[in-house]
Amino acid sequence: MGIFERLRARGQNNGVNRRDLFRSGGALGALLAGAGIKPPKASAGPLAIGADIYQSIGVSPIVNCKGTFTIISGSLSLPEVKHAMDEAGRHYVHMDELMDAVGKRLVEITGAPWGIVTAGCAAAMTHVTSACLVGTDPERMQQIPNLHGLKSEVVIPRYSRNVYDHAIRMLGVKVVTVEDASKLEEAFNDRTALAYVLAGPGDEGPMGTKVVAEIAKRHGVPLLVDAAAEDLTIPNIHLQRGATVVTYSGGKILRGPQCAGLALGDKNLLQAAWANSAPHHAFGRSLKVGKEEIMGMLAAVEMWVRRDHKAEWAMWQSWLDTITSRVTKIAGVTTRIEMPDSLSNNAPTLVIEWDGSKLGITGEEISKQLYETEPRVILAEARGSRPHSMASGVWVMPYMMTPGDDKIAADRLFNALSKPPKIDMPPEAKGEPVVVAGRWDAIIEYQRGTAQHMLTFEQQGAQLTGTHQGEIVSGDLRGGVAGNLVHFSAGHRIEGTHLHFGFKGSVEGDTMAGSVDLGEYGRAKFTAKRHQYRSA
């Protein structure tokens, strides 16, 4: 089962929701690294500043039909943002004076009590956490991440645990994960420094923002809402629900600087968050935001209230119509539009579907081909993989496309569907499945570092089930055997994310060796020895 099939199997809808992606354990990273998709090679040379700046150093740009994801460089900043950053870089300015002035202007634009600009949404989360732990007490500011004597717990509902809450955990706090609403009140105590909610479908649920906010307020605890990829609502929907602070990414829908973020909310808390960040000498010093990013972010917010959002939506729809018109000329290809169910990546999505056994190509194969060959196109999602899942589809998200991208995507999809390339399938292993049942002691060699794992298999013919035990996590594994070739995978929840281990290897006697697909963390090698039990 490929990465896109794994995403669909986990119950995701349109493949472009930020919450869904990081819950799949860095799925986009797995797509680009673990799933065997490699970018085309380009010749490298000296930097040439111009239209081919990336090609000059051997990097091939991508047509973004996926959405606002940092691994594919977020969004394209607006012309006004670029201009503001260029002009801001021509002068010196006192950073405290600058942020105070920017805060006042953000109040005027957004109606929020205060605002600050940070080095990304995650940085905003870190600075707010710091402010909740130590305020602006310089002694305590120097003490962290040693939290002795300080409030040190953060309450997070289970549905809001995600890979980005590392920005909060990095201060050394203890995360108190609340499994159901009946346990929410008792999660708060005199050690609670902060509550955190991830914006999205759970906002109106039994542990949504309003519910958490009411309990947090009774305990005198601030509530932070992470709305990184969402539309900026004015008045702000999260502050209206009771959040103390809401944070956004600058390099997503706002189309500000990629290395900028926005925090809106309580003035006292946000001014303390700024004091805990650069240019001040505190924990957040490494999360520095420059004057160029600050002014570029302010320009993005200024433009947000001036942009014609209805016209943008109509433009996105017209691009999807261009693609629809092209691909539906192919017999057996159908399309439909999926509408967004949240404020995150808030745009219509085109779903293109077909029978892979009839057209001779699956969704995963098309996605791989379009990404690997020029002009490169990355799609929002794909479904269908050989040999068992030939019902195929791909998803096109116009959110971050630019004029002309629709024609490129339409041509590339039409050509791939109408004249699919020959797909060379690896030869199947022959012979009786090797017996691997029992315990194996494994060593995984990462790019840097090694770890000891334990594999325990139960085998029924060619089918494998069992347990994968890492140094921290453990859980079930599933896979199969063909001749002396084995493949098995395991997924484990840890903190706010899932880790994926996909093993492929061969067995010779009591030794097993091969590779491990780690998703966004790349690949590793493994060797395993059949466990030798001591005699009684």
NORVENBEL-V554880 format. One line per field, one symbol per residue. ss: DSSP state (~ for helix, > for strand, _ for the rest). phi: phi as a letter, one per 40 degrees, with the letter a starting at -180 (. if undefined). A space follows every 50 residues. Layout:
ss->???
phi->???
//
This chain:
ss->__~~~~~~~________~~~~~~___~~~~~~~~________________ ____~~~_____>>>___>~~~_>____~~~~~~~~~~______~~~~~~ ~~~~~~~~~~____>>>>__~~~~~~~~~~~~~~___~~~~~~_______ __>>>>>~~~__~~~~~~~____>>>>>__~~~~~~~____>>>>>>>__ ~~~~____~~~~~~~~~~___>>>>>___>______~~~~____>>>>>_ __________>>>>>_~~~~~~~~~_>______>______~~~~~~~~~~ ~~~~____~~~~~~~~~~~~~~~~~~~______>>>>>_____>____>> >>>>>~~~~___~~~~~~~~~~____>>>_>>>>>___>>>>>>>>>___ ____~~~~~~~~~~~~~~___________________>>>>>>>>____> >>>>>>>>>>__>>>>>>>____>>>>>>>>>__>>>>>>>>>>__>>>> >>>>>>>>__>>>>>>>_~~~_>>>>>>>>______
phi->.cccccccccgccbgbcddcccccggdcccdcbccgcbcccbccaccbci cbdcccbgbbcbccbbhcbdcbggbcccdccdccccccccbcaccccccc ccdcccccccgccaabbbchcccccccccdcccbfbccccccccccbdgb cabbcbcdcccacccdcccccgcccccccaccbcdcccaccccabbbcci dcdcccbcdccccccdcccgbcbbbcbdcccccbccccccchccabbbcc cbccfccccaabbbidccccccccccbccccadcdcccbccccccccccc cdcdcbcccccccccdcccccdcddcccccdgcbbabbccbaccfcacbc bbbacccccgacccccdcccccbcccbbccaabhacccbccbabbbbcdb cbdgccccccccccccccbcccbccccccbhccccbdhcbcbbbbcdahb acbbbbbbbbgccbbibbbccbbaicbaiabbgbcbaaaabbcafcbbbb bbcbabbbgbbbaibbcbgccgbabbbabccbcccc
//
